[in-house]
């Protein structure tokens, strides 16, 4: 499943199924996925209910990676640290928030 399919279909379902868990993260993320199957989404985990909307917006943490790397992280969440240190996963803003996002994705 590419990033576009995930952020348009799967993540909204997850947020609706467990909004309290999503809100516990308490941050707004801008997710930018490059390449085929990519796009930009604002994931607002402060909102009630939490939302995932296509497009850009103000965020506490911005994460940028390729669609290929996003798929790798979905298959193996531990790959995110390796991609970060390789410079393939870029984080702007509070990097500690990025680690909290993993429990939602």
Secondary structure as UniProt FT lines:
FT   HELIX           3..5
FT   HELIX           6..10
FT   HELIX           11..17
FT   HELIX           19..23
FT   TURN            24..25
FT   STRAND          28..34
FT   TURN            36..37
FT   STRAND          39..44
FT   STRAND          51..54
FT   STRAND          61..66
FT   HELIX           67..75
FT   TURN            77..78
FT   HELIX           79..85
FT   TURN            86..87
FT   STRAND          90..93
FT   HELIX           95..101
FT   TURN            102..104
//
